[in-house]
Amino acid sequence: MIELKQWQRAEIRILDYILDCVAETGTTPSTYEIAKFFNLRSDNAVRHHLKKLREQGHLTPSHRIQLSDKYEITIELAHP
């Protein structure tokens, strides 16, 4: 069994949340929405995890949250 570190589990949960939002609304959530969903006081932790997800190829290397081609869809972040 592979043991995941706490930050790796957080990244998996954030990626799952992003995928769920895309499936439900057709758009990716904002960093604020992700922080609010996970009861985080700041979106800096979210930005850190998004950076790691980009490095792993799950998100594109852009300033908006955008899924990589691994997921065969591209969704732009909706601006409130």
mmCIF file of the N, C-alpha and C atoms, coordinates in Angstrom:
data_MODEL
# 
_entry.id   MODEL 
# 
loop_
_atom_site.group_PDB 
_atom_site.id 
_atom_site.type_symbol 
_atom_site.label_atom_id 
_atom_site.label_alt_id 
_atom_site.label_comp_id 
_atom_site.label_asym_id 
_atom_site.label_entity_id 
_atom_site.label_seq_id 
_atom_site.pdbx_PDB_ins_code 
_atom_site.Cartn_x 
_atom_site.Cartn_y 
_atom_site.Cartn_z 
_atom_site.occupancy 
_atom_site.B_iso_or_equiv 
_atom_site.pdbx_formal_charge 
_atom_site.auth_seq_id 
_atom_site.auth_comp_id 
_atom_site.auth_asym_id 
_atom_site.auth_atom_id 
_atom_site.pdbx_PDB_model_num 
ATOM 1   N N  . MET A 1 1  ? 0.835   -1.171 0.000   1.00 0.00 ? 1  MET A N  1 
ATOM 2   C CA . MET A 1 1  ? 0.000   0.000  0.000   1.00 0.00 ? 1  MET A CA 1 
ATOM 3   C C  . MET A 1 1  ? 0.888   1.245  0.000   1.00 0.00 ? 1  MET A C  1 
ATOM 4   N N  . ILE A 1 2  ? 0.540   2.212  -0.827  1.00 0.00 ? 2  ILE A N  1 
ATOM 5   C CA . ILE A 1 2  ? 1.309   3.447  -0.916  1.00 0.00 ? 2  ILE A CA 1 
ATOM 6   C C  . ILE A 1 2  ? 0.818   4.410  0.155   1.00 0.00 ? 2  ILE A C  1 
ATOM 7   N N  . GLU A 1 3  ? 1.749   4.944  0.926   1.00 0.00 ? 3  GLU A N  1 
ATOM 8   C CA . GLU A 1 3  ? 1.384   5.904  1.959   1.00 0.00 ? 3  GLU A CA 1 
ATOM 9   C C  . GLU A 1 3  ? 1.568   7.314  1.411   1.00 0.00 ? 3  GLU A C  1 
ATOM 10  N N  . LEU A 1 4  ? 0.513   8.092  1.435   1.00 0.00 ? 4  LEU A N  1 
ATOM 11  C CA . LEU A 1 4  ? 0.572   9.460  0.947   1.00 0.00 ? 4  LEU A CA 1 
ATOM 12  C C  . LEU A 1 4  ? 0.837   10.416 2.098   1.00 0.00 ? 4  LEU A C  1 
ATOM 13  N N  . LYS A 1 5  ? 1.628   11.418 1.827   1.00 0.00 ? 5  LYS A N  1 
ATOM 14  C CA . LYS A 1 5  ? 1.847   12.462 2.814   1.00 0.00 ? 5  LYS A CA 1 
ATOM 15  C C  . LYS A 1 5  ? 0.604   13.340 2.885   1.00 0.00 ? 5  LYS A C  1 
ATOM 16  N N  . GLN A 1 6  ? 0.462   14.095 3.966   1.00 0.00 ? 6  GLN A N  1 
ATOM 17  C CA . GLN A 1 6  ? -0.723  14.922 4.161   1.00 0.00 ? 6  GLN A CA 1 
ATOM 18  C C  . GLN A 1 6  ? -0.917  15.908 3.012   1.00 0.00 ? 6  GLN A C  1 
ATOM 19  N N  . TRP A 1 7  ? 0.159   16.543 2.531   1.00 0.00 ? 7  TRP A N  1 
ATOM 20  C CA . TRP A 1 7  ? 0.020   17.512 1.446   1.00 0.00 ? 7  TRP A CA 1 
ATOM 21  C C  . TRP A 1 7  ? -0.403  16.834 0.151   1.00 0.00 ? 7  TRP A C  1 
ATOM 22  N N  . GLN A 1 8  ? 0.013   15.578 -0.045  1.00 0.00 ? 8  GLN A N  1 
ATOM 23  C CA . GLN A 1 8  ? -0.408  14.848 -1.245  1.00 0.00 ? 8  GLN A CA 1 
ATOM 24  C C  . GLN A 1 8  ? -1.893  14.534 -1.176  1.00 0.00 ? 8  GLN A C  1 
ATOM 25  N N  . ARG A 1 9  ? -2.385  14.174 -0.001  1.00 0.00 ? 9  ARG A N  1 
ATOM 26  C CA . ARG A 1 9  ? -3.817  13.909 0.155   1.00 0.00 ? 9  ARG A CA 1 
ATOM 27  C C  . ARG A 1 9  ? -4.614  15.181 -0.094  1.00 0.00 ? 9  ARG A C  1 
ATOM 28  N N  . ALA A 1 10 ? -4.093  16.319 0.369   1.00 0.00 ? 10 ALA A N  1 
ATOM 29  C CA . ALA A 1 10 ? -4.773  17.590 0.154   1.00 0.00 ? 10 ALA A CA 1 
ATOM 30  C C  . ALA A 1 10 ? -4.855  17.909 -1.336  1.00 0.00 ? 10 ALA A C  1 
ATOM 31  N N  . GLU A 1 11 ? -3.779  17.666 -2.062  1.00 0.00 ? 11 GLU A N  1 
ATOM 32  C CA . GLU A 1 11 ? -3.793  17.914 -3.507  1.00 0.00 ? 11 GLU A CA 1 
ATOM 33  C C  . GLU A 1 11 ? -4.810  17.027 -4.214  1.00 0.00 ? 11 GLU A C  1 
ATOM 34  N N  . ILE A 1 12 ? -4.898  15.790 -3.802  1.00 0.00 ? 12 ILE A N  1 
ATOM 35  C CA . ILE A 1 12 ? -5.870  14.873 -4.404  1.00 0.00 ? 12 ILE A CA 1 
ATOM 36  C C  . ILE A 1 12 ? -7.289  15.356 -4.123  1.00 0.00 ? 12 ILE A C  1 
ATOM 37  N N  . ARG A 1 13 ? -7.552  15.796 -2.893  1.00 0.00 ? 13 ARG A N  1 
ATOM 38  C CA . ARG A 1 13 ? -8.887  16.305 -2.545  1.00 0.00 ? 13 ARG A CA 1 
ATOM 39  C C  . ARG A 1 13 ? -9.217  17.570 -3.331  1.00 0.00 ? 13 ARG A C  1 
ATOM 40  N N  . ILE A 1 14 ? -8.234  18.450 -3.493  1.00 0.00 ? 14 ILE A N  1 
ATOM 41  C CA . ILE A 1 14 ? -8.471  19.675 -4.261  1.00 0.00 ? 14 ILE A CA 1 
ATOM 42  C C  . ILE A 1 14 ? -8.732  19.343 -5.727  1.00 0.00 ? 14 ILE A C  1 
ATOM 43  N N  . LEU A 1 15 ? -7.958  18.446 -6.291  1.00 0.00 ? 15 LEU A N  1 
ATOM 44  C CA . LEU A 1 15 ? -8.176  18.050 -7.681  1.00 0.00 ? 15 LEU A CA 1 
ATOM 45  C C  . LEU A 1 15 ? -9.557  17.415 -7.843  1.00 0.00 ? 15 LEU A C  1 
ATOM 46  N N  . ASP A 1 16 ? -9.952  16.562 -6.917  1.00 0.00 ? 16 ASP A N  1 
ATOM 47  C CA . ASP A 1 16 ? -11.287 15.958 -6.966  1.00 0.00 ? 16 ASP A CA 1 
ATOM 48  C C  . ASP A 1 16 ? -12.376 17.027 -6.907  1.00 0.00 ? 16 ASP A C  1 
ATOM 49  N N  . TYR A 1 17 ? -12.179 18.032 -6.047  1.00 0.00 ? 17 TYR A N  1 
ATOM 50  C CA . TYR A 1 17 ? -13.154 19.117 -5.936  1.00 0.00 ? 17 TYR A CA 1 
ATOM 51  C C  . TYR A 1 17 ? -13.241 19.897 -7.247  1.00 0.00 ? 17 TYR A C  1 
ATOM 52  N N  . ILE A 1 18 ? -12.099 20.184 -7.860  1.00 0.00 ? 18 ILE A N  1 
ATOM 53  C CA . ILE A 1 18 ? -12.093 20.894 -9.143  1.00 0.00 ? 18 ILE A CA 1 
ATOM 54  C C  . ILE A 1 18 ? -12.855 20.088 -10.190 1.00 0.00 ? 18 ILE A C  1 
ATOM 55  N N  . LEU A 1 19 ? -12.578 18.788 -10.260 1.00 0.00 ? 19 LEU A N  1 
ATOM 56  C CA . LEU A 1 19 ? -13.264 17.928 -11.232 1.00 0.00 ? 19 LEU A CA 1 
ATOM 57  C C  . LEU A 1 19 ? -14.763 17.877 -10.959 1.00 0.00 ? 19 LEU A C  1 
ATOM 58  N N  . ASP A 1 20 ? -15.160 17.815 -9.689  1.00 0.00 ? 20 ASP A N  1 
ATOM 59  C CA . ASP A 1 20 ? -16.587 17.816 -9.341  1.00 0.00 ? 20 ASP A CA 1 
ATOM 60  C C  . ASP A 1 20 ? -17.252 19.118 -9.776  1.00 0.00 ? 20 ASP A C  1 
ATOM 61  N N  . CYS A 1 21 ? -16.574 20.251 -9.540  1.00 0.00 ? 21 CYS A N  1 
ATOM 62  C CA . CYS A 1 21 ? -17.138 21.550 -9.945  1.00 0.00 ? 21 CYS A CA 1 
ATOM 63  C C  . CYS A 1 21 ? -17.313 21.623 -11.451 1.00 0.00 ? 21 CYS A C  1 
ATOM 64  N N  . VAL A 1 22 ? -16.336 21.130 -12.181 1.00 0.00 ? 22 VAL A N  1 
ATOM 65  C CA . VAL A 1 22 ? -16.431 21.129 -13.643 1.00 0.00 ? 22 VAL A CA 1 
ATOM 66  C C  . VAL A 1 22 ? -17.600 20.262 -14.095 1.00 0.00 ? 22 VAL A C  1 
ATOM 67  N N  . ALA A 1 23 ? -17.753 19.101 -13.470 1.00 0.00 ? 23 ALA A N  1 
ATOM 68  C CA . ALA A 1 23 ? -18.851 18.203 -13.836 1.00 0.00 ? 23 ALA A CA 1 
ATOM 69  C C  . ALA A 1 23 ? -20.215 18.817 -13.518 1.00 0.00 ? 23 ALA A C  1 
ATOM 70  N N  . GLU A 1 24 ? -20.303 19.548 -12.397 1.00 0.00 ? 24 GLU A N  1 
ATOM 71  C CA . GLU A 1 24 ? -21.582 20.113 -11.976 1.00 0.00 ? 24 GLU A CA 1 
ATOM 72  C C  . GLU A 1 24 ? -21.922 21.436 -12.657 1.00 0.00 ? 24 GLU A C  1 
ATOM 73  N N  . THR A 1 25 ? -20.920 22.312 -12.809 1.00 0.00 ? 25 THR A N  1 
ATOM 74  C CA . THR A 1 25 ? -21.202 23.665 -13.298 1.00 0.00 ? 25 THR A CA 1 
ATOM 75  C C  . THR A 1 25 ? -20.588 23.980 -14.648 1.00 0.00 ? 25 THR A C  1 
ATOM 76  N N  . GLY A 1 26 ? -19.627 23.170 -15.083 1.00 0.00 ? 26 GLY A N  1 
ATOM 77  C CA . GLY A 1 26 ? -18.955 23.439 -16.347 1.00 0.00 ? 26 GLY A CA 1 
ATOM 78  C C  . GLY A 1 26 ? -17.804 24.425 -16.219 1.00 0.00 ? 26 GLY A C  1 
ATOM 79  N N  . THR A 1 27 ? -17.529 24.891 -14.999 1.00 0.00 ? 27 THR A N  1 
ATOM 80  C CA . THR A 1 27 ? -16.427 25.818 -14.776 1.00 0.00 ? 27 THR A CA 1 
ATOM 81  C C  . THR A 1 27 ? -15.588 25.362 -13.589 1.00 0.00 ? 27 THR A C  1 
ATOM 82  N N  . THR A 1 28 ? -14.367 25.846 -13.545 1.00 0.00 ? 28 THR A N  1 
ATOM 83  C CA . THR A 1 28 ? -13.504 25.540 -12.410 1.00 0.00 ? 28 THR A CA 1 
ATOM 84  C C  . THR A 1 28 ? -13.770 26.541 -11.292 1.00 0.00 ? 28 THR A C  1 
ATOM 85  N N  . PRO A 1 29 ? -13.553 26.130 -10.051 1.00 0.00 ? 29 PRO A N  1 
ATOM 86  C CA . PRO A 1 29 ? -13.763 27.050 -8.933  1.00 0.00 ? 29 PRO A CA 1 
ATOM 87  C C  . PRO A 1 29 ? -12.603 28.044 -8.817  1.00 0.00 ? 29 PRO A C  1 
ATOM 88  N N  . SER A 1 30 ? -12.848 29.145 -8.146  1.00 0.00 ? 30 SER A N  1 
ATOM 89  C CA . SER A 1 30 ? -11.783 30.104 -7.868  1.00 0.00 ? 30 SER A CA 1 
ATOM 90  C C  . SER A 1 30 ? -10.969 29.610 -6.670  1.00 0.00 ? 30 SER A C  1 
ATOM 91  N N  . THR A 1 31 ? -9.816  30.219 -6.458  1.00 0.00 ? 31 THR A N  1 
ATOM 92  C CA . THR A 1 31 ? -9.020  29.845 -5.284  1.00 0.00 ? 31 THR A CA 1 
ATOM 93  C C  . THR A 1 31 ? -9.808  30.158 -4.006  1.00 0.00 ? 31 THR A C  1 
ATOM 94  N N  . TYR A 1 32 ? -10.567 31.247 -4.025  1.00 0.00 ? 32 TYR A N  1 
ATOM 95  C CA . TYR A 1 32 ? -11.400 31.594 -2.862  1.00 0.00 ? 32 TYR A CA 1 
ATOM 96  C C  . TYR A 1 32 ? -12.439 30.503 -2.594  1.00 0.00 ? 32 TYR A C  1 
ATOM 97  N N  . GLU A 1 33 ? -13.092 30.018 -3.648  1.00 0.00 ? 33 GLU A N  1 
ATOM 98  C CA . GLU A 1 33 ? -14.104 28.971 -3.484  1.00 0.00 ? 33 GLU A CA 1 
ATOM 99  C C  . GLU A 1 33 ? -13.488 27.680 -2.956  1.00 0.00 ? 33 GLU A C  1 
ATOM 100 N N  . ILE A 1 34 ? -12.295 27.347 -3.426  1.00 0.00 ? 34 ILE A N  1 
ATOM 101 C CA . ILE A 1 34 ? -11.611 26.143 -2.938  1.00 0.00 ? 34 ILE A CA 1 
ATOM 102 C C  . ILE A 1 34 ? -11.267 26.311 -1.460  1.00 0.00 ? 34 ILE A C  1 
ATOM 103 N N  . ALA A 1 35 ? -10.720 27.482 -1.098  1.00 0.00 ? 35 ALA A N  1 
ATOM 104 C CA . ALA A 1 35 ? -10.369 27.736 0.305   1.00 0.00 ? 35 ALA A CA 1 
ATOM 105 C C  . ALA A 1 35 ? -11.612 27.673 1.184   1.00 0.00 ? 35 ALA A C  1 
ATOM 106 N N  . LYS A 1 36 ? -12.700 28.250 0.723   1.00 0.00 ? 36 LYS A N  1 
ATOM 107 C CA . LYS A 1 36 ? -13.944 28.239 1.498   1.00 0.00 ? 36 LYS A CA 1 
ATOM 108 C C  . LYS A 1 36 ? -14.473 26.812 1.665   1.00 0.00 ? 36 LYS A C  1 
ATOM 109 N N  . PHE A 1 37 ? -14.439 26.027 0.603   1.00 0.00 ? 37 PHE A N  1 
ATOM 110 C CA . PHE A 1 37 ? -14.936 24.650 0.656   1.00 0.00 ? 37 PHE A CA 1 
ATOM 111 C C  . PHE A 1 37 ? -14.159 23.815 1.670   1.00 0.00 ? 37 PHE A C  1 
ATOM 112 N N  . PHE A 1 38 ? -12.841 24.035 1.735   1.00 0.00 ? 38 PHE A N  1 
ATOM 113 C CA . PHE A 1 38 ? -11.995 23.260 2.647   1.00 0.00 ? 38 PHE A CA 1 
ATOM 114 C C  . PHE A 1 38 ? -11.761 23.964 3.979   1.00 0.00 ? 38 PHE A C  1 
ATOM 115 N N  . ASN A 1 39 ? -12.517 25.034 4.244   1.00 0.00 ? 39 ASN A N  1 
ATOM 116 C CA . ASN A 1 39 ? -12.419 25.789 5.502   1.00 0.00 ? 39 ASN A CA 1 
ATOM 117 C C  . ASN A 1 39 ? -11.006 26.282 5.786   1.00 0.00 ? 39 ASN A C  1 
ATOM 118 N N  . LEU A 1 40 ? -10.346 26.780 4.757   1.00 0.00 ? 40 LEU A N  1 
ATOM 119 C CA . LEU A 1 40 ? -9.014  27.345 4.920   1.00 0.00 ? 40 LEU A CA 1 
ATOM 120 C C  . LEU A 1 40 ? -9.144  28.852 5.129   1.00 0.00 ? 40 LEU A C  1 
ATOM 121 N N  . ARG A 1 41 ? -8.320  29.413 5.995   1.00 0.00 ? 41 ARG A N  1 
ATOM 122 C CA . ARG A 1 41 ? -8.401  30.847 6.305   1.00 0.00 ? 41 ARG A CA 1 
ATOM 123 C C  . ARG A 1 41 ? -7.836  31.713 5.187   1.00 0.00 ? 41 ARG A C  1 
ATOM 124 N N  . SER A 1 42 ? -6.957  31.150 4.398   1.00 0.00 ? 42 SER A N  1 
ATOM 125 C CA . SER A 1 42 ? -6.297  31.908 3.344   1.00 0.00 ? 42 SER A CA 1 
ATOM 126 C C  . SER A 1 42 ? -6.244  31.071 2.077   1.00 0.00 ? 42 SER A C  1 
ATOM 127 N N  . ASP A 1 43 ? -6.227  31.751 0.939   1.00 0.00 ? 43 ASP A N  1 
ATOM 128 C CA . ASP A 1 43 ? -6.104  30.983 -0.298  1.00 0.00 ? 43 ASP A CA 1 
ATOM 129 C C  . ASP A 1 43 ? -4.643  30.745 -0.677  1.00 0.00 ? 43 ASP A C  1 
ATOM 130 N N  . ASN A 1 44 ? -3.691  31.174 0.174   1.00 0.00 ? 44 ASN A N  1 
ATOM 131 C CA . ASN A 1 44 ? -2.275  30.902 -0.097  1.00 0.00 ? 44 ASN A CA 1 
ATOM 132 C C  . ASN A 1 44 ? -1.976  29.408 -0.106  1.00 0.00 ? 44 ASN A C  1 
ATOM 133 N N  . ALA A 1 45 ? -2.596  28.661 0.798   1.00 0.00 ? 45 ALA A N  1 
ATOM 134 C CA . ALA A 1 45 ? -2.404  27.202 0.813   1.00 0.00 ? 45 ALA A CA 1 
ATOM 135 C C  . ALA A 1 45 ? -2.951  26.593 -0.468  1.00 0.00 ? 45 ALA A C  1 
ATOM 136 N N  . VAL A 1 46 ? -4.082  27.108 -0.923  1.00 0.00 ? 46 VAL A N  1 
ATOM 137 C CA . VAL A 1 46 ? -4.672  26.625 -2.174  1.00 0.00 ? 46 VAL A CA 1 
ATOM 138 C C  . VAL A 1 46 ? -3.719  26.895 -3.330  1.00 0.00 ? 46 VAL A C  1 
ATOM 139 N N  . ARG A 1 47 ? -3.164  28.094 -3.378  1.00 0.00 ? 47 ARG A N  1 
ATOM 140 C CA . ARG A 1 47 ? -2.223  28.444 -4.450  1.00 0.00 ? 47 ARG A CA 1 
ATOM 141 C C  . ARG A 1 47 ? -1.012  27.506 -4.444  1.00 0.00 ? 47 ARG A C  1 
ATOM 142 N N  . HIS A 1 48 ? -0.534  27.149 -3.257  1.00 0.00 ? 48 HIS A N  1 
ATOM 143 C CA . HIS A 1 48 ? 0.593   26.225 -3.151  1.00 0.00 ? 48 HIS A CA 1 
ATOM 144 C C  . HIS A 1 48 ? 0.221   24.864 -3.745  1.00 0.00 ? 48 HIS A C  1 
ATOM 145 N N  . HIS A 1 49 ? -0.950  24.351 -3.383  1.00 0.00 ? 49 HIS A N  1 
ATOM 146 C CA . HIS A 1 49 ? -1.374  23.041 -3.898  1.00 0.00 ? 49 HIS A CA 1 
ATOM 147 C C  . HIS A 1 49 ? -1.637  23.104 -5.401  1.00 0.00 ? 49 HIS A C  1 
ATOM 148 N N  . LEU A 1 50 ? -2.186  24.218 -5.884  1.00 0.00 ? 50 LEU A N  1 
ATOM 149 C CA . LEU A 1 50 ? -2.409  24.364 -7.325  1.00 0.00 ? 50 LEU A CA 1 
ATOM 150 C C  . LEU A 1 50 ? -1.078  24.376 -8.072  1.00 0.00 ? 50 LEU A C  1 
ATOM 151 N N  . LYS A 1 51 ? -0.069  25.006 -7.477  1.00 0.00 ? 51 LYS A N  1 
ATOM 152 C CA . LYS A 1 51 ? 1.263   25.008 -8.087  1.00 0.00 ? 51 LYS A CA 1 
ATOM 153 C C  . LYS A 1 51 ? 1.787   23.588 -8.208  1.00 0.00 ? 51 LYS A C  1 
ATOM 154 N N  . LYS A 1 52 ? 1.629   22.802 -7.152  1.00 0.00 ? 52 LYS A N  1 
ATOM 155 C CA . LYS A 1 52 ? 2.075   21.402 -7.191  1.00 0.00 ? 52 LYS A CA 1 
ATOM 156 C C  . LYS A 1 52 ? 1.293   20.606 -8.240  1.00 0.00 ? 52 LYS A C  1 
ATOM 157 N N  . LEU A 1 53 ? -0.012  20.849 -8.339  1.00 0.00 ? 53 LEU A N  1 
ATOM 158 C CA . LEU A 1 53 ? -0.821  20.150 -9.339  1.00 0.00 ? 53 LEU A CA 1 
ATOM 159 C C  . LEU A 1 53 ? -0.388  20.532 -10.752 1.00 0.00 ? 53 LEU A C  1 
ATOM 160 N N  . ARG A 1 54 ? 0.011   21.791 -10.941 1.00 0.00 ? 54 ARG A N  1 
ATOM 161 C CA . ARG A 1 54 ? 0.534   22.214 -12.247 1.00 0.00 ? 54 ARG A CA 1 
ATOM 162 C C  . ARG A 1 54 ? 1.844   21.501 -12.549 1.00 0.00 ? 54 ARG A C  1 
ATOM 163 N N  . GLU A 1 55 ? 2.731   21.426 -11.557 1.00 0.00 ? 55 GLU A N  1 
ATOM 164 C CA . GLU A 1 55 ? 4.020   20.755 -11.731 1.00 0.00 ? 55 GLU A CA 1 
ATOM 165 C C  . GLU A 1 55 ? 3.836   19.283 -12.077 1.00 0.00 ? 55 GLU A C  1 
ATOM 166 N N  . GLN A 1 56 ? 2.778   18.665 -11.547 1.00 0.00 ? 56 GLN A N  1 
ATOM 167 C CA . GLN A 1 56 ? 2.496   17.251 -11.815 1.00 0.00 ? 56 GLN A CA 1 
ATOM 168 C C  . GLN A 1 56 ? 1.752   17.054 -13.129 1.00 0.00 ? 56 GLN A C  1 
ATOM 169 N N  . GLY A 1 57 ? 1.358   18.147 -13.786 1.00 0.00 ? 57 GLY A N  1 
ATOM 170 C CA . GLY A 1 57 ? 0.698   18.051 -15.080 1.00 0.00 ? 57 GLY A CA 1 
ATOM 171 C C  . GLY A 1 57 ? -0.811  17.922 -15.033 1.00 0.00 ? 57 GLY A C  1 
ATOM 172 N N  . HIS A 1 58 ? -1.417  18.085 -13.857 1.00 0.00 ? 58 HIS A N  1 
ATOM 173 C CA . HIS A 1 58 ? -2.870  17.990 -13.756 1.00 0.00 ? 58 HIS A CA 1 
ATOM 174 C C  . HIS A 1 58 ? -3.566  19.273 -14.191 1.00 0.00 ? 58 HIS A C  1 
ATOM 175 N N  . LEU A 1 59 ? -2.874  20.405 -14.038 1.00 0.00 ? 59 LEU A N  1 
ATOM 176 C CA . LEU A 1 59 ? -3.399  21.706 -14.438 1.00 0.00 ? 59 LEU A CA 1 
ATOM 177 C C  . LEU A 1 59 ? -2.413  22.338 -15.408 1.00 0.00 ? 59 LEU A C  1 
ATOM 178 N N  . THR A 1 60 ? -2.926  23.223 -16.261 1.00 0.00 ? 60 THR A N  1 
ATOM 179 C CA . THR A 1 60 ? -2.032  23.894 -17.196 1.00 0.00 ? 60 THR A CA 1 
ATOM 180 C C  . THR A 1 60 ? -1.231  24.963 -16.467 1.00 0.00 ? 60 THR A C  1 
ATOM 181 N N  . PRO A 1 61 ? -0.071  25.309 -16.992 1.00 0.00 ? 61 PRO A N  1 
ATOM 182 C CA . PRO A 1 61 ? 0.748   26.336 -16.347 1.00 0.00 ? 61 PRO A CA 1 
ATOM 183 C C  . PRO A 1 61 ? 0.269   27.740 -16.718 1.00 0.00 ? 61 PRO A C  1 
ATOM 184 N N  . SER A 1 62 ? -0.855  28.137 -16.173 1.00 0.00 ? 62 SER A N  1 
ATOM 185 C CA . SER A 1 62 ? -1.396  29.472 -16.428 1.00 0.00 ? 62 SER A CA 1 
ATOM 186 C C  . SER A 1 62 ? -1.871  30.067 -15.114 1.00 0.00 ? 62 SER A C  1 
ATOM 187 N N  . HIS A 1 63 ? -2.279  31.318 -15.153 1.00 0.00 ? 63 HIS A N  1 
ATOM 188 C CA . HIS A 1 63 ? -2.730  31.978 -13.930 1.00 0.00 ? 63 HIS A CA 1 
ATOM 189 C C  . HIS A 1 63 ? -4.156  31.591 -13.552 1.00 0.00 ? 63 HIS A C  1 
ATOM 190 N N  . ARG A 1 64 ? -4.889  31.061 -14.472 1.00 0.00 ? 64 ARG A N  1 
ATOM 191 C CA . ARG A 1 64 ? -6.237  30.602 -14.145 1.00 0.00 ? 64 ARG A CA 1 
ATOM 192 C C  . ARG A 1 64 ? -6.202  29.101 -13.891 1.00 0.00 ? 64 ARG A C  1 
ATOM 193 N N  . ILE A 1 65 ? -7.195  28.611 -13.218 1.00 0.00 ? 65 ILE A N  1 
ATOM 194 C CA . ILE A 1 65 ? -7.280  27.175 -12.951 1.00 0.00 ? 65 ILE A CA 1 
ATOM 195 C C  . ILE A 1 65 ? -7.829  26.518 -14.205 1.00 0.00 ? 65 ILE A C  1 
ATOM 196 N N  . GLN A 1 66 ? -7.010  25.699 -14.823 1.00 0.00 ? 66 GLN A N  1 
ATOM 197 C CA . GLN A 1 66 ? -7.389  25.056 -16.076 1.00 0.00 ? 66 GLN A CA 1 
ATOM 198 C C  . GLN A 1 66 ? -6.839  23.637 -16.068 1.00 0.00 ? 66 GLN A C  1 
ATOM 199 N N  . LEU A 1 67 ? -7.716  22.669 -16.312 1.00 0.00 ? 67 LEU A N  1 
ATOM 200 C CA . LEU A 1 67 ? -7.298  21.270 -16.332 1.00 0.00 ? 67 LEU A CA 1 
ATOM 201 C C  . LEU A 1 67 ? -6.407  21.005 -17.534 1.00 0.00 ? 67 LEU A C  1 
ATOM 202 N N  . SER A 1 68 ? -5.468  20.096 -17.370 1.00 0.00 ? 68 SER A N  1 
ATOM 203 C CA . SER A 1 68 ? -4.575  19.745 -18.472 1.00 0.00 ? 68 SER A CA 1 
ATOM 204 C C  . SER A 1 68 ? -5.288  18.827 -19.458 1.00 0.00 ? 68 SER A C  1 
ATOM 205 N N  . ASP A 1 69 ? -4.593  18.520 -20.537 1.00 0.00 ? 69 ASP A N  1 
ATOM 206 C CA . ASP A 1 69 ? -5.143  17.627 -21.564 1.00 0.00 ? 69 ASP A CA 1 
ATOM 207 C C  . ASP A 1 69 ? -5.365  16.209 -21.053 1.00 0.00 ? 69 ASP A C  1 
ATOM 208 N N  . LYS A 1 70 ? -4.823  15.878 -19.883 1.00 0.00 ? 70 LYS A N  1 
ATOM 209 C CA . LYS A 1 70 ? -5.059  14.560 -19.297 1.00 0.00 ? 70 LYS A CA 1 
ATOM 210 C C  . LYS A 1 70 ? -6.550  14.308 -19.123 1.00 0.00 ? 70 LYS A C  1 
ATOM 211 N N  . TYR A 1 71 ? -7.305  15.386 -18.955 1.00 0.00 ? 71 TYR A N  1 
ATOM 212 C CA . TYR A 1 71 ? -8.730  15.266 -18.658 1.00 0.00 ? 71 TYR A CA 1 
ATOM 213 C C  . TYR A 1 71 ? -9.603  15.540 -19.873 1.00 0.00 ? 71 TYR A C  1 
ATOM 214 N N  . GLU A 1 72 ? -8.976  15.779 -21.027 1.00 0.00 ? 72 GLU A N  1 
ATOM 215 C CA . GLU A 1 72 ? -9.653  15.941 -22.306 1.00 0.00 ? 72 GLU A CA 1 
ATOM 216 C C  . GLU A 1 72 ? -10.700 17.051 -22.327 1.00 0.00 ? 72 GLU A C  1 
ATOM 217 N N  . ILE A 1 73 ? -10.621 17.983 -21.391 1.00 0.00 ? 73 ILE A N  1 
ATOM 218 C CA . ILE A 1 73 ? -11.491 19.151 -21.395 1.00 0.00 ? 73 ILE A CA 1 
ATOM 219 C C  . ILE A 1 73 ? -10.692 20.364 -20.940 1.00 0.00 ? 73 ILE A C  1 
ATOM 220 N N  . THR A 1 74 ? -11.087 21.520 -21.391 1.00 0.00 ? 74 THR A N  1 
ATOM 221 C CA . THR A 1 74 ? -10.455 22.753 -20.952 1.00 0.00 ? 74 THR A CA 1 
ATOM 222 C C  . THR A 1 74 ? -11.576 23.704 -20.549 1.00 0.00 ? 74 THR A C  1 
ATOM 223 N N  . ILE A 1 75 ? -11.518 24.139 -19.322 1.00 0.00 ? 75 ILE A N  1 
ATOM 224 C CA . ILE A 1 75 ? -12.546 25.030 -18.785 1.00 0.00 ? 75 ILE A CA 1 
ATOM 225 C C  . ILE A 1 75 ? -11.856 26.284 -18.273 1.00 0.00 ? 75 ILE A C  1 
ATOM 226 N N  . GLU A 1 76 ? -12.378 27.442 -18.645 1.00 0.00 ? 76 GLU A N  1 
ATOM 227 C CA . GLU A 1 76 ? -11.813 28.686 -18.135 1.00 0.00 ? 76 GLU A CA 1 
ATOM 228 C C  . GLU A 1 76 ? -12.502 29.059 -16.841 1.00 0.00 ? 76 GLU A C  1 
ATOM 229 N N  . LEU A 1 77 ? -11.770 29.709 -15.970 1.00 0.00 ? 77 LEU A N  1 
ATOM 230 C CA . LEU A 1 77 ? -12.290 30.154 -14.693 1.00 0.00 ? 77 LEU A CA 1 
ATOM 231 C C  . LEU A 1 77 ? -13.334 31.242 -14.896 1.00 0.00 ? 77 LEU A C  1 
ATOM 232 N N  . ALA A 1 78 ? -14.487 31.074 -14.321 1.00 0.00 ? 78 ALA A N  1 
ATOM 233 C CA . ALA A 1 78 ? -15.544 32.077 -14.411 1.00 0.00 ? 78 ALA A CA 1 
ATOM 234 C C  . ALA A 1 78 ? -15.211 33.204 -13.445 1.00 0.00 ? 78 ALA A C  1 
ATOM 235 N N  . HIS A 1 79 ? -15.324 34.419 -13.911 1.00 0.00 ? 79 HIS A N  1 
ATOM 236 C CA . HIS A 1 79 ? -15.061 35.586 -13.060 1.00 0.00 ? 79 HIS A CA 1 
ATOM 237 C C  . HIS A 1 79 ? -16.359 36.050 -12.420 1.00 0.00 ? 79 HIS A C  1 
ATOM 238 N N  . PRO A 1 80 ? -16.349 36.212 -11.081 1.00 0.00 ? 80 PRO A N  1 
ATOM 239 C CA . PRO A 1 80 ? -17.568 36.636 -10.399 1.00 0.00 ? 80 PRO A CA 1 
ATOM 240 C C  . PRO A 1 80 ? -17.923 38.091 -10.699 1.00 0.00 ? 80 PRO A C  1 
# 
